[in-house]
Amino acid sequence: MLRTHKIRCYPNATMRRVLEQACDYRRYCYNQALATWNELYDASVVLADKTVRPNERQV
């Protein structure tokens, strides 16, 4: 059985700013990883070699 908890947060202005900065950084990291993934995938398609396809560890 899986249990979940819903937690409601009421941040003040300072906490809200910190949360927004953390979300912006997470989005930046995701976009960088996606760009790296696409570059590795494009390189593997050009070489027609399935062994150089990207995986989670390479990215």
mmCIF file as Biopython writes it, N, C-alpha, C and O atoms, coordinates in Angstrom:
data_model
#
loop_
_atom_site.group_PDB
_atom_site.id
_atom_site.type_symbol
_atom_site.label_atom_id
_atom_site.label_alt_id
_atom_site.label_comp_id
_atom_site.label_asym_id
_atom_site.label_entity_id
_atom_site.label_seq_id
_atom_site.pdbx_PDB_ins_code
_atom_site.Cartn_x
_atom_site.Cartn_y
_atom_site.Cartn_z
_atom_site.occupancy
_atom_site.B_iso_or_equiv
_atom_site.auth_seq_id
_atom_site.auth_asym_id
_atom_site.pdbx_PDB_model_num
ATOM 1   N N  . MET A ? 1  ? 0.835  -1.160 0.000   1.0 0.0 1  A 1 
ATOM 2   C CA . MET A ? 1  ? 0.000  0.000  0.000   1.0 0.0 1  A 1 
ATOM 3   C C  . MET A ? 1  ? 0.895  1.243  0.000   1.0 0.0 1  A 1 
ATOM 4   O O  . MET A ? 1  ? 1.882  1.315  0.731   1.0 0.0 1  A 1 
ATOM 5   N N  . LEU A ? 2  ? 0.537  2.195  -0.815  1.0 0.0 2  A 1 
ATOM 6   C CA . LEU A ? 2  ? 1.254  3.455  -0.866  1.0 0.0 2  A 1 
ATOM 7   C C  . LEU A ? 2  ? 0.462  4.511  -0.125  1.0 0.0 2  A 1 
ATOM 8   O O  . LEU A ? 2  ? -0.758 4.604  -0.265  1.0 0.0 2  A 1 
ATOM 9   N N  . ARG A ? 3  ? 1.153  5.291  0.650   1.0 0.0 3  A 1 
ATOM 10  C CA . ARG A ? 3  ? 0.497  6.376  1.371   1.0 0.0 3  A 1 
ATOM 11  C C  . ARG A ? 3  ? 1.062  7.697  0.887   1.0 0.0 3  A 1 
ATOM 12  O O  . ARG A ? 3  ? 2.256  7.816  0.612   1.0 0.0 3  A 1 
ATOM 13  N N  . THR A ? 4  ? 0.216  8.652  0.789   1.0 0.0 4  A 1 
ATOM 14  C CA . THR A ? 4  ? 0.658  9.981  0.386   1.0 0.0 4  A 1 
ATOM 15  C C  . THR A ? 4  ? 0.178  11.003 1.404   1.0 0.0 4  A 1 
ATOM 16  O O  . THR A ? 4  ? -0.792 10.781 2.129   1.0 0.0 4  A 1 
ATOM 17  N N  . HIS A ? 5  ? 0.869  12.104 1.438   1.0 0.0 5  A 1 
ATOM 18  C CA . HIS A ? 5  ? 0.486  13.201 2.316   1.0 0.0 5  A 1 
ATOM 19  C C  . HIS A ? 5  ? 0.409  14.464 1.477   1.0 0.0 5  A 1 
ATOM 20  O O  . HIS A ? 5  ? 1.321  14.757 0.704   1.0 0.0 5  A 1 
ATOM 21  N N  . LYS A ? 6  ? -0.644 15.188 1.620   1.0 0.0 6  A 1 
ATOM 22  C CA . LYS A ? 6  ? -0.748 16.490 0.980   1.0 0.0 6  A 1 
ATOM 23  C C  . LYS A ? 6  ? -0.405 17.542 2.011   1.0 0.0 6  A 1 
ATOM 24  O O  . LYS A ? 6  ? -0.976 17.586 3.100   1.0 0.0 6  A 1 
ATOM 25  N N  . ILE A ? 7  ? 0.528  18.375 1.647   1.0 0.0 7  A 1 
ATOM 26  C CA . ILE A ? 7  ? 0.972  19.416 2.569   1.0 0.0 7  A 1 
ATOM 27  C C  . ILE A ? 7  ? 0.746  20.758 1.893   1.0 0.0 7  A 1 
ATOM 28  O O  . ILE A ? 7  ? 1.196  20.980 0.769   1.0 0.0 7  A 1 
ATOM 29  N N  . ARG A ? 8  ? 0.073  21.617 2.556   1.0 0.0 8  A 1 
ATOM 30  C CA . ARG A ? 8  ? -0.182 22.953 2.035   1.0 0.0 8  A 1 
ATOM 31  C C  . ARG A ? 8  ? 0.803  23.918 2.682   1.0 0.0 8  A 1 
ATOM 32  O O  . ARG A ? 8  ? 1.034  23.880 3.890   1.0 0.0 8  A 1 
ATOM 33  N N  . CYS A ? 9  ? 1.368  24.770 1.863   1.0 0.0 9  A 1 
ATOM 34  C CA . CYS A ? 9  ? 2.381  25.693 2.340   1.0 0.0 9  A 1 
ATOM 35  C C  . CYS A ? 9  ? 1.906  27.122 2.077   1.0 0.0 9  A 1 
ATOM 36  O O  . CYS A ? 9  ? 1.415  27.437 0.993   1.0 0.0 9  A 1 
ATOM 37  N N  . TYR A ? 10 ? 2.058  27.963 3.067   1.0 0.0 10 A 1 
ATOM 38  C CA . TYR A ? 10 ? 1.715  29.377 2.930   1.0 0.0 10 A 1 
ATOM 39  C C  . TYR A ? 10 ? 2.976  30.209 3.153   1.0 0.0 10 A 1 
ATOM 40  O O  . TYR A ? 10 ? 3.199  30.726 4.248   1.0 0.0 10 A 1 
ATOM 41  N N  . PRO A ? 11 ? 3.810  30.338 2.097   1.0 0.0 11 A 1 
ATOM 42  C CA . PRO A ? 11 ? 5.079  31.047 2.274   1.0 0.0 11 A 1 
ATOM 43  C C  . PRO A ? 11 ? 4.882  32.567 2.349   1.0 0.0 11 A 1 
ATOM 44  O O  . PRO A ? 11 ? 3.981  33.136 1.733   1.0 0.0 11 A 1 
ATOM 45  N N  . ASN A ? 12 ? 5.754  33.183 3.119   1.0 0.0 12 A 1 
ATOM 46  C CA . ASN A ? 12 ? 5.760  34.640 3.130   1.0 0.0 12 A 1 
ATOM 47  C C  . ASN A ? 12 ? 6.567  35.122 1.920   1.0 0.0 12 A 1 
ATOM 48  O O  . ASN A ? 12 ? 6.980  34.307 1.096   1.0 0.0 12 A 1 
ATOM 49  N N  . ALA A ? 13 ? 6.792  36.412 1.805   1.0 0.0 13 A 1 
ATOM 50  C CA . ALA A ? 13 ? 7.453  36.969 0.618   1.0 0.0 13 A 1 
ATOM 51  C C  . ALA A ? 13 ? 8.874  36.437 0.459   1.0 0.0 13 A 1 
ATOM 52  O O  . ALA A ? 13 ? 9.292  36.120 -0.655  1.0 0.0 13 A 1 
ATOM 53  N N  . THR A ? 14 ? 9.615  36.336 1.546   1.0 0.0 14 A 1 
ATOM 54  C CA . THR A ? 14 ? 10.995 35.857 1.476   1.0 0.0 14 A 1 
ATOM 55  C C  . THR A ? 14 ? 11.041 34.394 1.058   1.0 0.0 14 A 1 
ATOM 56  O O  . THR A ? 14 ? 11.839 34.022 0.197   1.0 0.0 14 A 1 
ATOM 57  N N  . MET A ? 15 ? 10.212 33.577 1.646   1.0 0.0 15 A 1 
ATOM 58  C CA . MET A ? 15 ? 10.167 32.152 1.288   1.0 0.0 15 A 1 
ATOM 59  C C  . MET A ? 15 ? 9.723  31.972 -0.156  1.0 0.0 15 A 1 
ATOM 60  O O  . MET A ? 15 ? 10.240 31.100 -0.855  1.0 0.0 15 A 1 
ATOM 61  N N  . ARG A ? 16 ? 8.784  32.774 -0.607  1.0 0.0 16 A 1 
ATOM 62  C CA . ARG A ? 16 ? 8.294  32.692 -1.971  1.0 0.0 16 A 1 
ATOM 63  C C  . ARG A ? 16 ? 9.414  33.008 -2.964  1.0 0.0 16 A 1 
ATOM 64  O O  . ARG A ? 16 ? 9.530  32.350 -3.998  1.0 0.0 16 A 1 
ATOM 65  N N  . ARG A ? 17 ? 10.237 34.011 -2.655  1.0 0.0 17 A 1 
ATOM 66  C CA . ARG A ? 17 ? 11.351 34.382 -3.521  1.0 0.0 17 A 1 
ATOM 67  C C  . ARG A ? 17 ? 12.363 33.244 -3.602  1.0 0.0 17 A 1 
ATOM 68  O O  . ARG A ? 17 ? 12.858 32.933 -4.685  1.0 0.0 17 A 1 
ATOM 69  N N  . VAL A ? 18 ? 12.673 32.624 -2.473  1.0 0.0 18 A 1 
ATOM 70  C CA . VAL A ? 18 ? 13.635 31.516 -2.453  1.0 0.0 18 A 1 
ATOM 71  C C  . VAL A ? 18 ? 13.097 30.322 -3.243  1.0 0.0 18 A 1 
ATOM 72  O O  . VAL A ? 18 ? 13.846 29.675 -3.975  1.0 0.0 18 A 1 
ATOM 73  N N  . LEU A ? 19 ? 11.821 30.033 -3.099  1.0 0.0 19 A 1 
ATOM 74  C CA . LEU A ? 19 ? 11.218 28.927 -3.854  1.0 0.0 19 A 1 
ATOM 75  C C  . LEU A ? 19 ? 11.250 29.201 -5.352  1.0 0.0 19 A 1 
ATOM 76  O O  . LEU A ? 19 ? 11.521 28.295 -6.140  1.0 0.0 19 A 1 
ATOM 77  N N  . GLU A ? 20 ? 10.981 30.425 -5.747  1.0 0.0 20 A 1 
ATOM 78  C CA . GLU A ? 20 ? 11.026 30.771 -7.168  1.0 0.0 20 A 1 
ATOM 79  C C  . GLU A ? 20 ? 12.437 30.639 -7.718  1.0 0.0 20 A 1 
ATOM 80  O O  . GLU A ? 20 ? 12.614 30.184 -8.849  1.0 0.0 20 A 1 
ATOM 81  N N  . GLN A ? 21 ? 13.441 31.024 -6.946  1.0 0.0 21 A 1 
ATOM 82  C CA . GLN A ? 21 ? 14.828 30.884 -7.389  1.0 0.0 21 A 1 
ATOM 83  C C  . GLN A ? 21 ? 15.198 29.415 -7.537  1.0 0.0 21 A 1 
ATOM 84  O O  . GLN A ? 21 ? 15.897 29.039 -8.478  1.0 0.0 21 A 1 
ATOM 85  N N  . ALA A ? 22 ? 14.733 28.590 -6.613  1.0 0.0 22 A 1 
ATOM 86  C CA . ALA A ? 22 ? 15.033 27.153 -6.692  1.0 0.0 22 A 1 
ATOM 87  C C  . ALA A ? 22 ? 14.381 26.540 -7.922  1.0 0.0 22 A 1 
ATOM 88  O O  . ALA A ? 22 ? 14.985 25.700 -8.589  1.0 0.0 22 A 1 
ATOM 89  N N  . CYS A ? 23 ? 13.164 26.949 -8.227  1.0 0.0 23 A 1 
ATOM 90  C CA . CYS A ? 23 ? 12.479 26.418 -9.409  1.0 0.0 23 A 1 
ATOM 91  C C  . CYS A ? 23 ? 13.151 26.895 -10.688 1.0 0.0 23 A 1 
ATOM 92  O O  . CYS A ? 23 ? 13.242 26.139 -11.655 1.0 0.0 23 A 1 
ATOM 93  N N  . ASP A ? 24 ? 13.622 28.136 -10.708 1.0 0.0 24 A 1 
ATOM 94  C CA . ASP A ? 24 ? 14.332 28.632 -11.886 1.0 0.0 24 A 1 
ATOM 95  C C  . ASP A ? 24 ? 15.609 27.843 -12.123 1.0 0.0 24 A 1 
ATOM 96  O O  . ASP A ? 24 ? 15.933 27.520 -13.266 1.0 0.0 24 A 1 
ATOM 97  N N  . TYR A ? 25 ? 16.343 27.527 -11.049 1.0 0.0 25 A 1 
ATOM 98  C CA . TYR A ? 25 ? 17.579 26.765 -11.187 1.0 0.0 25 A 1 
ATOM 99  C C  . TYR A ? 25 ? 17.293 25.352 -11.676 1.0 0.0 25 A 1 
ATOM 100 O O  . TYR A ? 25 ? 18.032 24.816 -12.501 1.0 0.0 25 A 1 
ATOM 101 N N  . ARG A ? 26 ? 16.232 24.753 -11.175 1.0 0.0 26 A 1 
ATOM 102 C CA . ARG A ? 26 ? 15.869 23.401 -11.604 1.0 0.0 26 A 1 
ATOM 103 C C  . ARG A ? 26 ? 15.510 23.395 -13.089 1.0 0.0 26 A 1 
ATOM 104 O O  . ARG A ? 26 ? 15.892 22.476 -13.814 1.0 0.0 26 A 1 
ATOM 105 N N  . ARG A ? 27 ? 14.788 24.405 -13.540 1.0 0.0 27 A 1 
ATOM 106 C CA . ARG A ? 27 ? 14.427 24.516 -14.954 1.0 0.0 27 A 1 
ATOM 107 C C  . ARG A ? 27 ? 15.688 24.696 -15.805 1.0 0.0 27 A 1 
ATOM 108 O O  . ARG A ? 27 ? 15.793 24.110 -16.883 1.0 0.0 27 A 1 
ATOM 109 N N  . TYR A ? 28 ? 16.641 25.499 -15.333 1.0 0.0 28 A 1 
ATOM 110 C CA . TYR A ? 28 ? 17.893 25.710 -16.056 1.0 0.0 28 A 1 
ATOM 111 C C  . TYR A ? 28 ? 18.652 24.380 -16.198 1.0 0.0 28 A 1 
ATOM 112 O O  . TYR A ? 28 ? 19.135 24.050 -17.281 1.0 0.0 28 A 1 
ATOM 113 N N  . CYS A ? 29 ? 18.752 23.631 -15.111 1.0 0.0 29 A 1 
ATOM 114 C CA . CYS A ? 29 ? 19.459 22.337 -15.147 1.0 0.0 29 A 1 
ATOM 115 C C  . CYS A ? 29 ? 18.772 21.368 -16.101 1.0 0.0 29 A 1 
ATOM 116 O O  . CYS A ? 29 ? 19.440 20.661 -16.855 1.0 0.0 29 A 1 
ATOM 117 N N  . TYR A ? 30 ? 17.437 21.332 -16.074 1.0 0.0 30 A 1 
ATOM 118 C CA . TYR A ? 30 ? 16.698 20.442 -16.965 1.0 0.0 30 A 1 
ATOM 119 C C  . TYR A ? 30 ? 16.959 20.826 -18.422 1.0 0.0 30 A 1 
ATOM 120 O O  . TYR A ? 30 ? 17.177 19.948 -19.256 1.0 0.0 30 A 1 
ATOM 121 N N  . ASN A ? 31 ? 16.941 22.105 -18.736 1.0 0.0 31 A 1 
ATOM 122 C CA . ASN A ? 31 ? 17.170 22.542 -20.107 1.0 0.0 31 A 1 
ATOM 123 C C  . ASN A ? 31 ? 18.586 22.214 -20.570 1.0 0.0 31 A 1 
ATOM 124 O O  . ASN A ? 31 ? 18.787 21.847 -21.727 1.0 0.0 31 A 1 
ATOM 125 N N  . GLN A ? 32 ? 19.563 22.342 -19.683 1.0 0.0 32 A 1 
ATOM 126 C CA . GLN A ? 32 ? 20.936 21.992 -20.041 1.0 0.0 32 A 1 
ATOM 127 C C  . GLN A ? 32 ? 21.062 20.489 -20.306 1.0 0.0 32 A 1 
ATOM 128 O O  . GLN A ? 32 ? 21.720 20.079 -21.262 1.0 0.0 32 A 1 
ATOM 129 N N  . ALA A ? 33 ? 20.440 19.679 -19.470 1.0 0.0 33 A 1 
ATOM 130 C CA . ALA A ? 33 ? 20.480 18.225 -19.669 1.0 0.0 33 A 1 
ATOM 131 C C  . ALA A ? 33 ? 19.772 17.833 -20.956 1.0 0.0 33 A 1 
ATOM 132 O O  . ALA A ? 33 ? 20.233 16.944 -21.672 1.0 0.0 33 A 1 
ATOM 133 N N  . LEU A ? 34 ? 18.661 18.486 -21.257 1.0 0.0 34 A 1 
ATOM 134 C CA . LEU A ? 34 ? 17.938 18.190 -22.490 1.0 0.0 34 A 1 
ATOM 135 C C  . LEU A ? 34 ? 18.769 18.565 -23.713 1.0 0.0 34 A 1 
ATOM 136 O O  . LEU A ? 34 ? 18.775 17.835 -24.704 1.0 0.0 34 A 1 
ATOM 137 N N  . ALA A ? 35 ? 19.463 19.684 -23.653 1.0 0.0 35 A 1 
ATOM 138 C CA . ALA A ? 35 ? 20.325 20.091 -24.763 1.0 0.0 35 A 1 
ATOM 139 C C  . ALA A ? 35 ? 21.460 19.082 -24.957 1.0 0.0 35 A 1 
ATOM 140 O O  . ALA A ? 35 ? 21.786 18.725 -26.089 1.0 0.0 35 A 1 
ATOM 141 N N  . THR A ? 36 ? 22.054 18.630 -23.873 1.0 0.0 36 A 1 
ATOM 142 C CA . THR A ? 36 ? 23.118 17.625 -23.960 1.0 0.0 36 A 1 
ATOM 143 C C  . THR A ? 36 ? 22.591 16.325 -24.549 1.0 0.0 36 A 1 
ATOM 144 O O  . THR A ? 36 ? 23.239 15.711 -25.397 1.0 0.0 36 A 1 
ATOM 145 N N  . TRP A ? 37 ? 21.415 15.908 -24.098 1.0 0.0 37 A 1 
ATOM 146 C CA . TRP A ? 37 ? 20.790 14.688 -24.611 1.0 0.0 37 A 1 
ATOM 147 C C  . TRP A ? 37 ? 20.579 14.801 -26.117 1.0 0.0 37 A 1 
ATOM 148 O O  . TRP A ? 37 ? 20.898 13.875 -26.863 1.0 0.0 37 A 1 
ATOM 149 N N  . ASN A ? 38 ? 20.044 15.930 -26.564 1.0 0.0 38 A 1 
ATOM 150 C CA . ASN A ? 38 ? 19.773 16.110 -27.991 1.0 0.0 38 A 1 
ATOM 151 C C  . ASN A ? 38 ? 21.061 16.116 -28.801 1.0 0.0 38 A 1 
ATOM 152 O O  . ASN A ? 38 ? 21.093 15.568 -29.903 1.0 0.0 38 A 1 
ATOM 153 N N  . GLU A ? 39 ? 22.115 16.718 -28.284 1.0 0.0 39 A 1 
ATOM 154 C CA . GLU A ? 39 ? 23.395 16.717 -28.993 1.0 0.0 39 A 1 
ATOM 155 C C  . GLU A ? 39 ? 23.940 15.301 -29.121 1.0 0.0 39 A 1 
ATOM 156 O O  . GLU A ? 39 ? 24.397 14.910 -30.195 1.0 0.0 39 A 1 
ATOM 157 N N  . LEU A ? 40 ? 23.897 14.532 -28.046 1.0 0.0 40 A 1 
ATOM 158 C CA . LEU A ? 40 ? 24.389 13.150 -28.094 1.0 0.0 40 A 1 
ATOM 159 C C  . LEU A ? 40 ? 23.543 12.301 -29.033 1.0 0.0 40 A 1 
ATOM 160 O O  . LEU A ? 40 ? 24.068 11.466 -29.770 1.0 0.0 40 A 1 
ATOM 161 N N  . TYR A ? 41 ? 22.242 12.516 -29.005 1.0 0.0 41 A 1 
ATOM 162 C CA . TYR A ? 41 ? 21.354 11.735 -29.880 1.0 0.0 41 A 1 
ATOM 163 C C  . TYR A ? 41 ? 21.609 12.077 -31.344 1.0 0.0 41 A 1 
ATOM 164 O O  . TYR A ? 41 ? 21.686 11.185 -32.189 1.0 0.0 41 A 1 
ATOM 165 N N  . ASP A ? 42 ? 21.740 13.367 -31.644 1.0 0.0 42 A 1 
ATOM 166 C CA . ASP A ? 42 ? 22.011 13.765 -33.023 1.0 0.0 42 A 1 
ATOM 167 C C  . ASP A ? 42 ? 23.334 13.193 -33.514 1.0 0.0 42 A 1 
ATOM 168 O O  . ASP A ? 42 ? 23.441 12.779 -34.669 1.0 0.0 42 A 1 
ATOM 169 N N  . ALA A ? 43 ? 24.339 13.168 -32.650 1.0 0.0 43 A 1 
ATOM 170 C CA . ALA A ? 43 ? 25.632 12.597 -33.033 1.0 0.0 43 A 1 
ATOM 171 C C  . ALA A ? 43 ? 25.505 11.104 -33.304 1.0 0.0 43 A 1 
ATOM 172 O O  . ALA A ? 43 ? 26.154 10.584 -34.211 1.0 0.0 43 A 1 
ATOM 173 N N  . SER A ? 44 ? 24.681 10.414 -32.532 1.0 0.0 44 A 1 
ATOM 174 C CA . SER A ? 44 ? 24.524 8.974  -32.748 1.0 0.0 44 A 1 
ATOM 175 C C  . SER A ? 44 ? 23.747 8.689  -34.025 1.0 0.0 44 A 1 
ATOM 176 O O  . SER A ? 44 ? 23.985 7.671  -34.675 1.0 0.0 44 A 1 
ATOM 177 N N  . VAL A ? 45 ? 22.824 9.567  -34.393 1.0 0.0 45 A 1 
ATOM 178 C CA . VAL A ? 45 ? 22.067 9.374  -35.630 1.0 0.0 45 A 1 
ATOM 179 C C  . VAL A ? 45 ? 22.970 9.607  -36.837 1.0 0.0 45 A 1 
ATOM 180 O O  . VAL A ? 45 ? 22.886 8.885  -37.831 1.0 0.0 45 A 1 
ATOM 181 N N  . VAL A ? 46 ? 23.821 10.604 -36.749 1.0 0.0 46 A 1 
ATOM 182 C CA . VAL A ? 46 ? 24.736 10.893 -37.858 1.0 0.0 46 A 1 
ATOM 183 C C  . VAL A ? 46 ? 25.689 9.721  -38.057 1.0 0.0 46 A 1 
ATOM 184 O O  . VAL A ? 46 ? 25.976 9.332  -39.189 1.0 0.0 46 A 1 
ATOM 185 N N  . LEU A ? 47 ? 26.182 9.155  -36.943 1.0 0.0 47 A 1 
ATOM 186 C CA . LEU A ? 47 ? 27.111 8.028  -37.043 1.0 0.0 47 A 1 
ATOM 187 C C  . LEU A ? 47 ? 26.400 6.709  -37.331 1.0 0.0 47 A 1 
ATOM 188 O O  . LEU A ? 47 ? 27.049 5.728  -37.693 1.0 0.0 47 A 1 
ATOM 189 N N  . ALA A ? 48 ? 25.073 6.671  -37.174 1.0 0.0 48 A 1 
ATOM 190 C CA . ALA A ? 48 ? 24.283 5.455  -37.363 1.0 0.0 48 A 1 
ATOM 191 C C  . ALA A ? 48 ? 24.787 4.323  -36.469 1.0 0.0 48 A 1 
ATOM 192 O O  . ALA A ? 48 ? 24.788 3.158  -36.864 1.0 0.0 48 A 1 
ATOM 193 N N  . ASP A ? 49 ? 25.209 4.678  -35.279 1.0 0.0 49 A 1 
ATOM 194 C CA . ASP A ? 49 ? 25.735 3.696  -34.326 1.0 0.0 49 A 1 
ATOM 195 C C  . ASP A ? 49 ? 24.874 3.729  -33.070 1.0 0.0 49 A 1 
ATOM 196 O O  . ASP A ? 49 ? 24.858 4.727  -32.350 1.0 0.0 49 A 1 
ATOM 197 N N  . LYS A ? 50 ? 24.167 2.651  -32.809 1.0 0.0 50 A 1 
ATOM 198 C CA . LYS A ? 50 ? 23.266 2.619  -31.663 1.0 0.0 50 A 1 
ATOM 199 C C  . LYS A ? 50 ? 23.995 2.482  -30.330 1.0 0.0 50 A 1 
ATOM 200 O O  . LYS A ? 50 ? 23.390 2.694  -29.278 1.0 0.0 50 A 1 
ATOM 201 N N  . THR A ? 51 ? 25.270 2.135  -30.350 1.0 0.0 51 A 1 
ATOM 202 C CA . THR A ? 51 ? 26.000 1.978  -29.100 1.0 0.0 51 A 1 
ATOM 203 C C  . THR A ? 51 ? 26.366 3.319  -28.476 1.0 0.0 51 A 1 
ATOM 204 O O  . THR A ? 51 ? 26.663 3.379  -27.282 1.0 0.0 51 A 1 
ATOM 205 N N  . VAL A ? 52 ? 26.350 4.390  -29.257 1.0 0.0 52 A 1 
ATOM 206 C CA . VAL A ? 52 ? 26.681 5.697  -28.711 1.0 0.0 52 A 1 
ATOM 207 C C  . VAL A ? 52 ? 25.433 6.526  -28.392 1.0 0.0 52 A 1 
ATOM 208 O O  . VAL A ? 52 ? 25.527 7.732  -28.166 1.0 0.0 52 A 1 
ATOM 209 N N  . ARG A ? 53 ? 24.280 5.884  -28.375 1.0 0.0 53 A 1 
ATOM 210 C CA . ARG A ? 53 ? 23.055 6.600  -28.010 1.0 0.0 53 A 1 
ATOM 211 C C  . ARG A ? 53 ? 23.150 7.063  -26.570 1.0 0.0 53 A 1 
ATOM 212 O O  . ARG A ? 53 ? 23.743 6.375  -25.740 1.0 0.0 53 A 1 
ATOM 213 N N  . PRO A ? 54 ? 22.580 8.211  -26.260 1.0 0.0 54 A 1 
ATOM 214 C CA . PRO A ? 54 ? 22.693 8.757  -24.895 1.0 0.0 54 A 1 
ATOM 215 C C  . PRO A ? 54 ? 21.896 7.939  -23.896 1.0 0.0 54 A 1 
ATOM 216 O O  . PRO A ? 54 ? 20.877 7.334  -24.229 1.0 0.0 54 A 1 
ATOM 217 N N  . ASN A ? 55 ? 22.386 7.935  -22.663 1.0 0.0 55 A 1 
ATOM 218 C CA . ASN A ? 55 ? 21.644 7.360  -21.559 1.0 0.0 55 A 1 
ATOM 219 C C  . ASN A ? 55 ? 21.746 8.316  -20.373 1.0 0.0 55 A 1 
ATOM 220 O O  . ASN A ? 55 ? 22.393 9.359  -20.465 1.0 0.0 55 A 1 
ATOM 221 N N  . GLU A ? 56 ? 21.117 7.965  -19.279 1.0 0.0 56 A 1 
ATOM 222 C CA . GLU A ? 56 ? 21.068 8.868  -18.135 1.0 0.0 56 A 1 
ATOM 223 C C  . GLU A ? 56 ? 22.445 9.160  -17.558 1.0 0.0 56 A 1 
ATOM 224 O O  . GLU A ? 56 ? 22.701 10.275 -17.102 1.0 0.0 56 A 1 
ATOM 225 N N  . ARG A ? 57 ? 23.315 8.191  -17.572 1.0 0.0 57 A 1 
ATOM 226 C CA . ARG A ? 57 ? 24.651 8.390  -16.991 1.0 0.0 57 A 1 
ATOM 227 C C  . ARG A ? 57 ? 25.505 9.328  -17.828 1.0 0.0 57 A 1 
ATOM 228 O O  . ARG A ? 57 ? 26.271 10.122 -17.282 1.0 0.0 57 A 1 
ATOM 229 N N  . GLN A ? 58 ? 25.383 9.243  -19.154 1.0 0.0 58 A 1 
ATOM 230 C CA . GLN A ? 58 ? 26.166 10.114 -20.007 1.0 0.0 58 A 1 
ATOM 231 C C  . GLN A ? 58 ? 25.733 11.566 -19.870 1.0 0.0 58 A 1 
ATOM 232 O O  . GLN A ? 58 ? 26.561 12.476 -19.898 1.0 0.0 58 A 1 
ATOM 233 N N  . VAL A ? 59 ? 24.453 11.771 -19.726 1.0 0.0 59 A 1 
ATOM 234 C CA . VAL A ? 59 ? 23.942 13.138 -19.618 1.0 0.0 59 A 1 
ATOM 235 C C  . VAL A ? 59 ? 24.248 13.656 -18.243 1.0 0.0 59 A 1 
ATOM 236 O O  . VAL A ? 59 ? 23.908 14.795 -17.923 1.0 0.0 59 A 1 
#
